[in-house]
């Protein structure tokens, strides 16, 4: 599914990769909170496509929304413990 970057939809595709802007309306957390949770392992890790572009796996975001941050961490532990 191709989504317009200027889309105002609050729907998250079921498959594919999405930019942060595409799920801001669905997961109303600040960018700072998202990155803090990524570092803690409590939010899905994005794919680094380029130095300035990160994309998230849409199915992982759906799973995270279903189970929440603590269950996400339990199901997807960070290798070697929490990052420093």
C-alpha positions in Angstrom: 0.0 0.0 0.0 1.4 3.4 -1.0 0.4 6.2 1.4 0.6 9.8 0.5 3.1 11.7 2.8 0.5 14.5 3.0 -2.3 12.1 4.1 -4.4 13.1 7.1 -5.8 9.6 7.5 -5.6 8.1 11.0 -5.3 4.6 9.5 -2.1 2.6 9.7 -1.5 0.1 6.8 -1.5 -3.5 7.8 1.7 -4.3 5.9 4.7 -2.5 4.6 7.0 0.1 6.0 5.8 3.5 7.2 7.3 6.8 8.2 6.8 8.4 11.6 4.5 11.0 10.1 2.2 8.2 8.9 1.5 6.9 12.4 1.5 10.1 14.4 -2.3 10.3 14.4 -2.6 6.6 15.4 0.1 6.5 18.1 -0.1 10.0 19.7 3.2 10.0 21.5 5.8 12.7 21.1 8.9 12.0 18.9 11.0 12.2 22.1 8.9 9.6 23.9 9.0 7.3 20.8 12.8 7.5 20.6 13.2 7.0 24.4 11.0 3.9 24.2 12.9 2.6 21.2 16.1 2.9 23.2 14.5 1.1 26.1 13.2 -1.7 23.8 9.6 -0.8 24.6 8.8 0.3 21.1 9.6 -1.3 17.7 13.0 -0.5 16.3 12.9 1.4 13.0 14.8 0.4 9.9 17.6 2.9 9.1 17.2 3.5 5.4 19.5 6.5 5.1 21.2 8.9 7.5 17.9 10.8 7.9 15.2 8.3 7.1 13.8 5.7 9.5 10.9 3.4 8.6 8.9 1.2 10.9 7.4 -2.2 10.1 3.6 -1.7 10.1 2.8 -5.2 11.5 5.2 -4.5 14.4 3.4 -1.2 15.1 0.0 -3.1 15.1 1.4 -5.7 17.5 2.8 -3.0 19.8 -0.6 -1.2 19.8 -2.3 -4.5 20.7 0.1 -5.6 23.5 1.6 -2.4 24.8 5.1 -1.4 25.7 5.8 -3.7 28.6 4.6 -6.8 26.7 6.5 -5.7 23.6 9.7 -5.6 25.6 9.0 -9.0 27.1 8.3 -10.5 23.7 11.2 -8.7 21.9 14.0 -8.5 24.5 17.0 -6.4 23.7 20.1 -8.6 23.2 22.6 -8.0 26.0 20.1 -6.2 28.1 19.0 -2.5 27.9 21.2 -0.3 25.8 23.4 2.2 27.6 
